[in-house]
Amino acid sequence: MLDIKITKTTTPKAKPEPGKPLGFGKIFTDHMFIMNYTEGQGWHDPRIVPFQKLSLSPAAMVYHYGQEMFEGLKAYKGDNGEVYLFRPEKNAERAQKTNDRLCIPQIPVEDFVQACKAVVEVDKDWIPTDPGTSLYIRPFIIATDEFLGVAPSETYLFMIILAPSGAYYESGLDPVGIWIEDEYVRAVRGGMGFAKTGGNYAASLIGQVKAHNDAYSQVLWLDGVERKYIEEVGSMNIFFKIDGKVVTPMLNGSILPGVTRDSTIQLCKSWGYEVEERRISVDELLEAQHTGKLEEVFGTGTAAVISPVGKLRYVDDVMVINNGEIGELSQKLYDTMTGIQYGKLDDPFGWRVKVCD
Ligand SMILES: *Cc1c(COP(=O)(O)O)cnc(C)c1O
């Protein structure tokens, strides 16, 4: 149990007006959680303070060698005013795997979840209530030693900031176009593809720029060795419905193990679908498309929940999926997942965690 000291702001900001688009990750609430780590002392001084700028040495290690991690989850307000998180302990467990890989000191799962709940409760009036909106929660850790040598830092900051965020889709679940990147790769086995860390995103920007230049909204990455097998989309895992079966790349060390991916697999199995977690090549996809067996493609992630894919581009091939329309399974997954998250549906898996009324 953390003994969290709370200092509230004396100058609260104006909250965004209901009905106006919020976008994603642009507006921040009045408060933040912060906790220090010092070698020999461990994590100490957990506190919630007014949202504020940091003052760090320009020699702080995070700026030079990228020793940092992050997580992403959301708080949802139900019609009854109750506030929920969705499987936050999964994020806390994943954070531990990321920390292990990046030599960052561990935070107990209970403490991670407690800190998220505490700061959300302080800023609960910032949780937007327009349909599809939520409060995005961004926990992260940075290395703060003032030192240019290459070694794990001996001091860190763990922070949680909150961003009221809009419905991912302004006009319903619009299928997106996806660019299969055949030149650059995002991660390799033995690297840190399974970890949620900034470096993976830095490596992915160039692919995103290429895709955007060609009017595709997202990048689908191939494996780092043969550039032959499907891995994942920039910030989403990827699923295919082929000949009635649900297929997704297996977790091989270079793919981020998404909470939404895991929830999708559990839901599909509970509905009687055969779910295969295995290697899947671009050639297999092209073949399935040409024989009319590629029925649906969708991405899964906290931000978009389910993101239907209407078009996939690979070198000279453009595959149009399901006539560019959202598939039945994609829609059912979206409705069920959001229904559970907002407290509108039963929660047979025990995924919803109540924060406060
Ligand atoms: C966070 C993330 C995902 C999705 O994970 P969720 O837990 O479902 O939000 C997928 N891929 C990458 C690279 C990510 O960083």
The ligand as an SDF file (V2000), in Angstrom:
LIG
                    3D

 15 15  0  0  0  0  0  0  0  0999 V2000
    0.0180   -0.4570  -26.3750 C   0  0  0  0  0  0  0  0  0  0  0  0
    0.3000   -1.1440  -27.6610 C   0  0  0  0  0  0  0  0  0  0  0  0
   -0.6120   -2.0600  -28.2390 C   0  0  0  0  0  0  0  0  0  0  0  0
   -1.9980   -2.3080  -27.7000 C   0  0  0  0  0  0  0  0  0  0  0  0
   -2.0290   -2.7620  -26.3730 O   0  0  0  0  0  0  0  0  0  0  0  0
   -3.3590   -2.5830  -25.5110 P   0  0  0  0  0  0  0  0  0  0  0  0
   -2.9510   -3.0960  -24.1680 O   0  0  0  0  0  0  0  0  0  0  0  0
   -4.4100   -3.4160  -26.1440 O   0  0  0  0  0  0  0  0  0  0  0  0
   -3.6890   -1.1320  -25.5100 O   0  0  0  0  0  0  0  0  0  0  0  0
   -0.2200   -2.7110  -29.3950 C   0  0  0  0  0  0  0  0  0  0  0  0
    0.9760   -2.4840  -29.9790 N   0  0  0  0  0  0  0  0  0  0  0  0
    1.8630   -1.6050  -29.4650 C   0  0  0  0  0  0  0  0  0  0  0  0
    3.1560   -1.3900  -30.1460 C   0  0  0  0  0  0  0  0  0  0  0  0
    1.5510   -0.9100  -28.2880 C   0  0  0  0  0  0  0  0  0  0  0  0
    2.4370   -0.0240  -27.7920 O   0  0  0  0  0  0  0  0  0  0  0  0
  1  2  1  0
  2  3  1  0
  2 14  2  0
  3  4  1  0
  3 10  2  0
  4  5  1  0
  5  6  1  0
  6  7  2  0
  6  8  1  0
  6  9  1  0
 10 11  1  0
 11 12  2  0
 12 13  1  0
 12 14  1  0
 14 15  1  0
M  END
$$$$
